[in-house]
Amino acid sequence: MRVSYCDGYYVPLPDGHPFPMAKFPALHRLLLQEGVLTDGDVVSPRQADWADLRRVHTDDYLRRLADGSLSAHEERRMGLPWSKRLVYRSRLAVQGTLNAALMALEDGVAGNLAGGTHHAFPDHGEGFCVLNDVAVATHVLQTSCWARRILILDLDVHQGNGNAAVFADHDDVTTFSMHGAKNYPFRKPPSTVDVPLEDETDDATYLETLDAHLDAVLDAARPDLVFYLGGIDVMEGDRYGRIHLSREGVHARERFALQRLADRNLATVLLLAGGYADSPEATADRHAIMYREAAQIFG
């Protein structure tokens, strides 16, 4: 299984910052140590072209992002302090998702050891999301005729508000978001299908709910490609989650969702989305569950 990753995915943040930036290199190390990946599976992306970013993001936002003229309010909303390295890192991650999509179309499955930045809007970033990697990749794939119908399968605990807004009027892009009803974002633009969950939802209820919706979504979307945002902030004890999946519950979710995609021979892109355990290493170990299960299912 090929994945996108490079050392540029990590950028230092101030001490005590809540975003676990070190999870990206930690996940890379862990998957290599476990033999889920080999060095030859890892493809380093370049920075995404500004022209591709403009397919989704406004010229004004990209200009201010590039030259560091975001306001203090915009930085707070983004949740990350601006730096040239942050912009570089964000462009790398966007290209990593596009590369993973192209690899998935060739191989059946591929991943980006980052990505799933579903809170980024055309004119601003928010919720630790600077640029919307899935939206940019989708536009590039469609305009280049590499894929026409896209499904964004978002199982992060937070609703994918950026993707919902970007694709509100796109009949060939289906956005499915199963998320905490009372969690961030507090204004949720409608996805194609939204499935809200109550706080403290347990394994059985979560899996029953996903089972009740997934086949119908796949039937209606008829996708050429699926972006799977496998956020692990649904696990009990996550700093921002409030959903109570056990570790085995997350394994079961990954087996269930990925097996359904594999059974339909759907090209699948694996993206991390959110996760906020007690440490970057613990967060990386939870993210690795998706890749461990994918390696078993997709072979």
C-alpha positions as CSV (number, residue, x, y, z in Angstrom):
1,M,0.0,0.0,0.0
2,R,1.5,3.3,-1.1
3,V,1.2,6.4,1.0
4,S,2.2,10.1,0.8
5,Y,4.6,11.4,3.5
6,C,7.6,13.5,4.0
7,D,9.5,15.1,7.0
8,G,7.9,18.5,6.0
9,Y,4.6,17.3,7.4
10,Y,6.0,18.3,10.8
11,V,6.3,21.9,11.9
12,P,7.2,23.0,15.4
13,L,4.4,24.6,17.4
14,P,4.6,26.6,20.7
15,D,4.9,24.6,23.9
16,G,1.5,23.5,25.2
17,H,-0.2,23.9,21.9
18,P,-3.1,21.4,21.7
19,F,-2.6,20.2,18.1
20,P,-0.4,17.0,18.2
21,M,1.8,17.9,15.2
22,A,4.3,15.2,16.2
23,K,1.8,12.6,15.4
24,F,2.7,12.7,11.7
25,P,6.3,11.5,12.0
26,A,5.3,9.2,14.9
27,L,2.8,7.4,12.7
28,H,5.3,7.1,9.9
29,R,7.8,5.5,12.2
30,L,5.3,3.2,13.8
31,L,3.9,1.8,10.5
32,L,7.4,1.2,9.3
33,Q,8.4,-0.5,12.6
34,E,5.3,-2.8,12.4
35,G,5.9,-3.7,8.7
36,V,2.6,-2.2,7.6
37,L,4.6,-0.1,5.3
38,T,8.1,-0.4,3.8
39,D,10.3,2.5,2.7
40,G,9.4,1.8,-0.9
41,D,5.7,2.4,-0.1
42,V,6.3,6.0,1.0
43,V,6.1,8.6,-1.8
44,S,7.2,12.2,-0.9
45,P,5.0,14.9,-2.3
46,R,6.0,18.3,-3.5
47,Q,4.1,21.4,-2.6
48,A,0.7,21.8,-4.2
49,D,0.6,24.4,-7.0
50,W,-1.0,27.7,-6.2
51,A,-3.1,27.3,-9.3
52,D,-4.6,24.1,-7.9
53,L,-5.3,25.7,-4.6
54,R,-7.1,28.5,-6.4
55,R,-9.6,25.9,-7.7
56,V,-11.1,26.0,-4.1
57,H,-9.5,28.9,-2.2
58,T,-9.9,32.6,-2.9
59,D,-7.1,34.7,-4.2
60,D,-7.3,37.0,-1.2
61,Y,-7.0,34.2,1.3
62,L,-4.1,32.6,-0.5
63,R,-2.3,35.9,-0.8
64,R,-2.6,36.7,2.9
65,L,-1.7,33.1,3.8
66,A,1.4,33.3,1.6
67,D,2.7,36.7,2.9
68,G,1.7,36.3,6.5
69,S,-0.9,39.1,6.7
70,L,-3.7,37.1,8.3
71,S,-5.3,38.9,11.1
72,A,-5.1,37.8,14.7
73,H,-8.7,36.8,14.5
74,E,-8.0,34.6,11.4
75,E,-5.1,32.9,13.2
76,R,-7.2,32.2,16.2
77,R,-10.0,30.8,14.1
78,M,-7.4,28.6,12.2
79,G,-6.1,27.4,15.5
80,L,-2.5,27.4,14.4
81,P,0.1,30.2,14.5
82,W,1.1,31.4,11.0
83,S,4.6,30.6,9.7
84,K,6.3,30.1,6.4
85,R,6.8,26.5,7.5
86,L,3.1,26.1,8.2
87,V,2.2,27.2,4.7
88,Y,4.9,24.9,3.2
89,R,3.6,22.0,5.4
90,S,0.0,22.7,4.4
91,R,0.8,22.7,0.7
92,L,2.7,19.5,1.0
93,A,-0.2,17.8,2.7
94,V,-2.7,18.9,0.0
95,Q,-0.4,17.5,-2.7
96,G,0.0,14.4,-0.6
97,T,-3.8,13.8,-0.8
98,L,-3.9,14.4,-4.5
99,N,-1.0,12.0,-5.0
100,A,-2.8,9.4,-2.8
101,A,-5.9,9.7,-4.9
102,L,-4.0,9.1,-8.1
103,M,-2.2,6.1,-6.5
104,A,-5.6,4.7,-5.2
105,L,-7.0,4.9,-8.8
106,E,-4.0,2.8,-9.9
107,D,-3.8,0.4,-6.9
108,G,-7.3,0.4,-5.3
109,V,-6.2,1.9,-2.1
110,A,-3.6,4.5,-0.9
111,G,-3.2,6.9,1.9
112,N,-1.8,10.2,3.1
113,L,-0.2,10.2,6.5
114,A,-1.9,13.5,7.1
115,G,-4.9,15.1,5.4
116,G,-8.6,15.3,6.0
117,T,-8.5,19.0,6.7
118,H,-12.3,19.3,6.4
119,H,-12.8,22.6,8.3
120,A,-11.0,24.8,5.8
121,F,-13.3,27.0,3.8
122,P,-12.5,28.8,0.5
123,D,-11.8,32.1,2.3
124,H,-10.4,31.0,5.6
125,G,-9.0,28.2,7.7
126,E,-10.4,27.0,11.0
127,G,-10.3,24.1,13.4
128,F,-6.6,23.3,12.8
129,C,-7.2,23.2,9.1
130,V,-5.3,25.7,6.8
131,L,-6.1,24.4,3.3
132,N,-8.8,21.9,2.3
133,D,-6.9,19.0,0.8
134,V,-9.9,16.9,-0.2
135,A,-11.7,19.7,-1.9
136,V,-8.6,20.7,-3.9
137,A,-7.9,17.1,-4.9
138,T,-11.5,16.6,-5.9
139,H,-11.5,19.6,-8.2
140,V,-8.2,18.6,-9.8
141,L,-9.4,15.0,-10.3
142,Q,-12.6,16.1,-11.9
143,T,-11.2,18.8,-14.2
144,S,-8.5,16.4,-15.3
145,C,-11.1,13.7,-16.0
146,W,-9.3,11.2,-13.7
147,A,-12.5,10.8,-11.7
148,R,-16.0,12.2,-12.0
149,R,-18.1,11.0,-9.0
150,I,-16.6,11.4,-5.6
151,L,-17.7,10.3,-2.1
152,I,-16.3,12.0,1.0
153,L,-16.9,9.5,3.7
154,D,-16.2,11.5,6.9
155,L,-16.2,9.6,10.2
156,D,-14.3,12.2,12.2
157,V,-16.2,13.2,15.4
158,H,-16.5,16.8,14.0
159,Q,-18.8,17.6,11.1
160,G,-16.9,18.3,7.8
161,N,-18.3,21.8,7.5
162,G,-15.7,23.0,5.0
163,N,-16.5,20.2,2.6
164,A,-20.2,20.5,3.1
165,A,-20.0,24.2,2.1
166,V,-17.6,23.8,-0.8
167,F,-19.7,21.0,-2.4
168,A,-23.2,22.2,-1.5
169,D,-24.2,22.5,-5.2
170,H,-22.1,19.7,-6.7
171,D,-24.3,16.8,-7.7
172,D,-21.3,14.6,-8.5
173,V,-19.8,15.0,-5.0
174,T,-21.5,13.3,-2.1
175,T,-20.5,14.4,1.4
176,F,-21.4,12.0,4.2
177,S,-20.6,13.1,7.8
178,M,-21.3,11.0,10.9
179,H,-20.4,13.2,13.9
180,G,-21.1,14.4,17.4
181,A,-24.4,16.4,17.3
182,K,-23.3,18.8,20.0
183,N,-19.7,19.1,19.1
184,Y,-17.7,21.6,17.0
185,P,-18.5,23.1,14.6
186,F,-21.6,24.7,16.2
187,R,-22.8,26.0,12.8
188,K,-23.0,23.0,10.5
189,P,-23.8,23.6,6.9
190,P,-25.7,20.6,5.5
191,S,-23.8,17.8,4.0
192,T,-25.4,15.5,1.5
193,V,-26.0,13.2,4.4
194,D,-25.5,14.2,8.0
195,V,-25.8,11.6,10.8
196,P,-25.6,13.3,14.2
197,L,-24.6,11.2,17.2
198,E,-25.3,11.8,20.9
199,D,-22.5,12.4,23.4
200,E,-21.2,9.1,24.9
201,T,-22.4,7.0,21.9
202,D,-21.0,3.5,22.5
203,D,-19.6,0.8,20.1
204,A,-22.8,-1.0,19.4
205,T,-24.9,2.1,18.8
206,Y,-22.2,3.7,16.6
207,L,-21.7,0.6,14.4
208,E,-25.5,0.0,14.1
209,T,-25.9,3.6,13.0
210,L,-23.1,3.4,10.4
211,D,-24.6,0.1,9.1
212,A,-28.0,1.7,8.8
213,H,-26.6,4.4,6.4
214,L,-23.5,3.3,4.6
215,D,-24.9,1.0,1.9
216,A,-27.6,3.5,0.9
217,V,-24.9,6.3,0.6
218,L,-22.7,4.1,-1.5
219,D,-25.6,3.2,-3.7
220,A,-26.7,6.8,-4.2
221,A,-23.1,8.2,-4.7
222,R,-21.9,5.6,-7.2
223,P,-18.4,6.9,-6.6
224,D,-15.3,6.5,-8.8
225,L,-13.2,7.4,-5.8
226,V,-13.8,7.5,-2.0
227,F,-12.0,9.8,0.4
228,Y,-12.2,8.2,3.8
229,L,-11.6,10.5,6.7
230,G,-11.0,8.1,9.5
231,G,-10.7,10.5,12.4
232,I,-10.0,8.7,15.7
233,D,-11.3,11.4,17.9
234,V,-14.4,9.2,18.3
235,M,-12.4,7.1,20.8
236,E,-13.2,7.4,24.5
237,G,-10.9,9.7,26.3
238,D,-10.1,11.9,23.2
239,R,-9.6,15.5,24.3
240,Y,-12.2,16.9,21.9
241,G,-14.3,13.8,21.1
242,R,-17.2,13.1,23.6
243,I,-18.0,9.8,21.8
244,H,-17.2,6.6,23.7
245,L,-15.8,4.1,21.2
246,S,-13.4,1.6,22.7
247,R,-10.2,0.6,21.0
248,E,-11.9,-2.5,19.6
249,G,-14.8,-0.3,18.5
250,V,-12.5,1.7,16.4
251,H,-11.0,-1.5,14.9
252,A,-14.5,-2.7,14.2
253,R,-15.5,0.6,12.5
254,E,-12.4,0.4,10.3
255,R,-13.1,-3.2,9.4
256,F,-16.7,-2.5,8.6
257,A,-16.2,0.6,6.5
258,L,-13.1,-0.5,4.6
259,Q,-14.6,-4.0,3.9
260,R,-17.7,-2.4,2.4
261,L,-15.5,-0.3,0.1
262,A,-13.3,-3.2,-0.8
263,D,-16.3,-5.4,-1.6
264,R,-17.4,-2.8,-4.1
265,N,-13.9,-2.4,-5.6
266,L,-14.0,1.3,-4.8
267,A,-10.7,3.2,-5.1
268,T,-10.1,4.4,-1.6
269,V,-8.0,7.2,-0.1
270,L,-7.1,6.9,3.6
271,L,-6.8,10.2,5.4
272,L,-6.2,10.8,9.1
273,A,-8.5,13.8,10.0
274,G,-8.6,14.4,13.8
275,G,-7.3,12.7,16.9
276,Y,-6.2,14.1,20.2
277,A,-5.0,11.5,22.7
278,D,-2.8,12.1,25.7
279,S,0.4,12.3,23.6
280,P,1.4,12.5,19.9
281,E,2.6,8.9,20.1
282,A,-0.7,7.6,21.5
283,T,-2.5,9.6,18.9
284,A,-0.4,8.0,16.2
285,D,-1.0,4.5,17.5
286,R,-4.8,5.2,17.2
287,H,-4.4,6.5,13.7
288,A,-2.4,3.4,12.8
289,I,-5.5,1.2,13.4
290,M,-6.9,2.4,10.0
291,Y,-3.7,1.3,8.2
292,R,-3.4,-2.0,10.1
293,E,-7.0,-2.9,9.1
294,A,-6.6,-1.6,5.5
295,A,-3.5,-3.8,5.1
296,Q,-5.5,-6.8,6.0
297,I,-8.5,-6.0,3.9
298,F,-6.9,-4.7,0.8
299,G,-3.9,-7.0,0.9
